[in-house]
Amino acid sequence: MMTPSASVIWRAKRATVMFALTVSASCSGHDVGNTQSDSAREPSSRTAALAAPAQADSLVAIADRSRILGNQAAPVWVVIVSDFQCPYCKVWHDRTFPALVTEFVETGRIRLAYLNLPLQQHQHAQATAEMALCAGTQGRFWEFHDAIFDTQEVWTPLPTGTPFFLDTVATTARVDREQLRACMEARAMQPLVRADYDRALAARARSTPTFFIGDAIRIEGAHPIEVFRDSIAKALQVARAGAG
């Protein structure tokens, strides 16, 4: 069975956001509207209009699938909407992401998907989003994802076009640098990043990091693992009730 793409999972989500937790520990963009959380009913057409998956035989489709982590049979989806240059996304990555993977991904209870929301004020946000997806064509998305966040404080002040990503980050993530360079020069992942951005806005993500858990929970901000334990427990309860 083909692994679904990150695009596909949005079609499986119900259109109503019933619960949202917001906090100021997030990056907001000047071009994405306000960051206030709400529980207003969204029209079903909003979900239906989200971007369709890429063609199965394309590099874009390979990259799309590469940023899904977890057992295909896991009952709950967790979607991460993030910006690699957002300092709060790094805080969440450093403090919460490892525990989330250990407790919920590796135990088969959730599947993770990463979507890009590159904010305009972050000069490297678009490039790092494309680069991570280019690494995904080599099956190294999550390794590159970790290496980018681990070195964020180093590359953030560097000028655009810095070779740091192709040199240090690619080496750390064990990505073929020439393939990565060719993918970036072709701007091969630009359409997928743009589709991510549009899907995130359609789902009312206005800041990073934002998380969608199951069918009805949205969390905004760099919360600790305790918040995710509680929210995932609620989503799992709903999933089990629906399966029964």
C-alpha positions as CSV (number, residue, x, y, z in Angstrom):
1,M,0.0,0.0,0.0
2,M,1.3,3.4,-0.9
3,T,2.2,5.6,2.1
4,P,-0.1,8.7,2.1
5,S,1.4,12.0,1.5
6,A,1.3,14.9,3.9
7,S,-1.2,16.5,1.4
8,V,-3.5,13.5,1.8
9,I,-3.9,13.7,5.6
10,W,-5.6,17.1,5.3
11,R,-8.4,15.4,3.4
12,A,-9.0,13.0,6.3
13,K,-9.4,15.8,8.9
14,R,-12.8,17.1,9.8
15,A,-13.5,20.7,9.1
16,T,-14.4,21.8,12.6
17,V,-11.7,22.8,15.1
18,M,-13.4,22.3,18.5
19,F,-10.5,23.0,20.8
20,A,-7.6,25.3,20.6
21,L,-4.9,26.2,23.1
22,T,-2.9,29.4,22.4
23,V,0.2,30.9,23.9
24,S,2.4,33.8,23.1
25,A,5.5,31.6,22.7
26,S,5.2,31.5,18.9
27,C,6.4,33.3,15.8
28,S,3.7,35.3,14.0
29,G,4.0,36.5,10.4
30,H,3.2,40.0,9.2
31,D,1.6,38.5,6.1
32,V,-0.5,35.8,7.5
33,G,-3.1,37.7,9.5
34,N,-3.7,37.6,13.2
35,T,-2.7,34.8,15.5
36,Q,-5.8,34.5,17.7
37,S,-7.1,31.0,18.1
38,D,-10.7,30.3,17.6
39,S,-13.2,27.5,17.4
40,A,-15.4,28.8,14.6
41,R,-16.9,26.3,12.3
42,E,-15.0,26.1,9.0
43,P,-16.9,25.2,5.8
44,S,-16.4,21.7,4.4
45,S,-15.2,23.2,1.2
46,R,-12.1,24.6,3.0
47,T,-10.8,21.1,3.6
48,A,-11.8,19.8,0.2
49,A,-10.0,22.7,-1.5
50,L,-6.6,21.8,0.1
51,A,-3.9,20.8,-2.4
52,A,-4.1,17.4,-3.9
53,P,-1.2,15.0,-3.5
54,A,1.7,15.0,-6.0
55,Q,2.0,12.4,-8.7
56,A,3.3,9.1,-7.3
57,D,6.3,8.9,-9.5
58,S,7.7,12.4,-9.0
59,L,10.5,13.7,-6.7
60,V,7.9,16.0,-5.1
61,A,5.8,13.1,-4.1
62,I,8.8,11.3,-2.6
63,A,9.6,14.5,-0.6
64,D,6.0,14.9,0.4
65,R,5.9,11.4,1.9
66,S,9.4,11.7,3.5
67,R,8.1,14.1,6.2
68,I,5.7,11.6,7.6
69,L,6.9,9.8,10.6
70,G,5.3,6.8,12.4
71,N,3.4,3.6,12.0
72,Q,0.8,3.6,9.1
73,A,-1.7,2.0,11.5
74,A,-1.4,4.7,14.1
75,P,-4.9,5.9,15.1
76,V,-4.1,9.7,15.5
77,W,-2.4,12.2,13.2
78,V,-0.3,15.1,14.6
79,V,0.5,17.8,12.0
80,I,3.3,20.2,12.8
81,V,3.1,23.6,11.1
82,S,6.6,25.1,11.5
83,D,9.2,27.5,10.3
84,F,12.9,26.4,10.6
85,Q,14.0,29.9,11.5
86,C,11.4,30.5,14.2
87,P,13.2,30.4,17.6
88,Y,10.1,29.1,19.3
89,C,10.0,26.2,16.8
90,K,13.5,25.4,17.9
91,V,12.5,25.6,21.6
92,W,9.7,23.1,20.9
93,H,12.0,20.9,18.8
94,D,14.7,20.8,21.6
95,R,12.4,20.4,24.6
96,T,9.3,18.5,23.4
97,F,9.9,16.8,20.0
98,P,12.2,14.0,21.3
99,A,9.7,13.0,24.0
100,L,6.8,13.1,21.6
101,V,8.6,10.7,19.2
102,T,9.6,8.4,22.0
103,E,6.3,8.3,23.8
104,F,3.9,8.4,20.9
105,V,5.5,7.8,17.5
106,E,7.7,4.9,18.5
107,T,4.8,3.3,20.4
108,G,2.5,3.4,17.4
109,R,0.0,5.8,18.8
110,I,0.5,8.7,16.5
111,R,1.8,9.6,13.1
112,L,3.6,12.9,12.6
113,A,3.6,15.1,9.5
114,Y,5.6,18.3,9.1
115,L,4.2,21.2,7.0
116,N,6.1,24.4,6.3
117,L,4.8,27.9,7.1
118,P,7.9,30.1,6.1
119,L,7.3,33.5,7.7
120,Q,8.2,36.6,5.6
121,Q,10.5,38.1,8.3
122,H,12.8,35.1,8.4
123,Q,15.3,35.4,5.6
124,H,16.2,31.7,5.6
125,A,12.8,30.3,6.1
126,Q,11.9,29.5,2.5
127,A,15.3,28.1,1.6
128,T,15.5,25.8,4.6
129,A,12.0,24.6,3.9
130,E,12.9,23.7,0.4
131,M,16.2,22.2,1.4
132,A,14.7,19.9,4.0
133,L,12.3,18.6,1.3
134,C,15.2,18.2,-1.1
135,A,16.9,16.1,1.6
136,G,13.6,14.2,1.8
137,T,14.1,13.0,-1.8
138,Q,17.1,11.2,-0.4
139,G,15.1,9.7,2.5
140,R,16.8,12.1,4.9
141,F,14.1,14.7,5.7
142,W,14.0,14.1,9.5
143,E,17.8,14.0,9.8
144,F,18.1,17.3,7.9
145,H,15.2,18.7,10.0
146,D,17.1,17.9,13.2
147,A,20.4,19.3,11.9
148,I,18.7,22.5,10.8
149,F,17.2,23.1,14.2
150,D,20.3,22.0,16.1
151,T,22.4,24.7,14.3
152,Q,19.7,27.4,14.1
153,E,21.6,29.9,16.2
154,V,24.7,29.5,14.0
155,W,23.0,30.1,10.6
156,T,20.3,32.6,11.5
157,P,22.6,35.7,11.3
158,L,24.4,34.5,8.2
159,P,23.7,36.1,4.8
160,T,21.3,34.6,2.3
161,G,23.0,32.2,0.0
162,T,25.4,31.0,2.7
163,P,27.1,27.6,1.9
164,F,26.6,26.6,5.6
165,F,23.5,24.5,4.7
166,L,25.1,22.7,1.8
167,D,28.3,22.1,3.8
168,T,27.8,21.7,7.5
169,V,24.1,20.8,7.7
170,A,24.2,18.4,4.8
171,T,27.3,16.6,6.1
172,T,25.7,16.3,9.6
173,A,22.5,14.9,8.1
174,R,24.5,12.6,5.7
175,V,22.9,14.1,2.6
176,D,24.5,14.0,-0.8
177,R,25.5,17.6,-1.3
178,E,25.6,17.5,-5.1
179,Q,22.1,16.1,-5.3
180,L,21.0,18.6,-2.7
181,R,22.5,21.5,-4.6
182,A,20.9,20.4,-7.9
183,C,17.5,20.1,-6.2
184,M,17.9,23.6,-4.8
185,E,19.1,25.2,-8.0
186,A,16.1,23.7,-9.8
187,R,13.8,25.1,-7.1
188,A,12.2,21.7,-7.3
189,M,10.5,21.9,-3.9
190,Q,9.2,25.5,-4.3
191,P,5.7,24.3,-5.4
192,L,5.4,21.9,-2.4
193,V,6.5,24.6,0.1
194,R,3.9,27.0,-1.5
195,A,1.3,24.3,-1.2
196,D,2.2,23.8,2.5
197,Y,1.9,27.5,3.1
198,D,-1.6,27.6,1.5
199,R,-2.8,24.5,3.4
200,A,-1.6,25.9,6.7
201,L,-3.4,29.2,6.1
202,A,-6.6,27.3,5.0
203,A,-6.4,25.4,8.3
204,R,-6.1,28.7,10.1
205,A,-2.5,28.3,11.2
206,R,-1.3,31.9,11.7
207,S,1.8,31.4,13.8
208,T,4.6,28.8,14.3
209,P,4.6,26.4,15.7
210,T,1.0,25.3,15.4
211,F,-0.1,21.7,15.8
212,F,-3.2,19.8,14.7
213,I,-4.0,16.7,16.7
214,G,-6.6,14.3,15.5
215,D,-9.8,15.8,14.1
216,A,-10.5,18.5,16.6
217,I,-7.5,19.9,18.5
218,R,-5.3,22.8,17.6
219,I,-2.4,23.9,19.7
220,E,-0.4,27.1,19.1
221,G,3.0,27.7,20.6
222,A,6.0,25.9,22.1
223,H,4.2,23.9,24.8
224,P,5.9,21.2,26.9
225,I,5.2,17.5,26.5
226,E,2.6,17.5,29.3
227,V,0.2,19.5,27.1
228,F,0.6,17.1,24.2
229,R,0.1,14.1,26.5
230,D,-3.2,15.5,27.5
231,S,-4.3,16.5,24.0
232,I,-3.2,13.2,22.4
233,A,-5.0,11.2,25.1
234,K,-8.2,13.1,24.2
235,A,-7.7,12.4,20.5
236,L,-6.9,8.7,21.1
237,Q,-10.1,8.5,23.1
238,V,-12.1,10.0,20.3
239,A,-10.4,7.7,17.8
240,R,-11.1,4.6,19.8
241,A,-14.8,5.6,20.3
242,G,-15.1,6.1,16.5
243,A,-13.5,2.7,15.8
244,G,-15.9,1.0,18.1
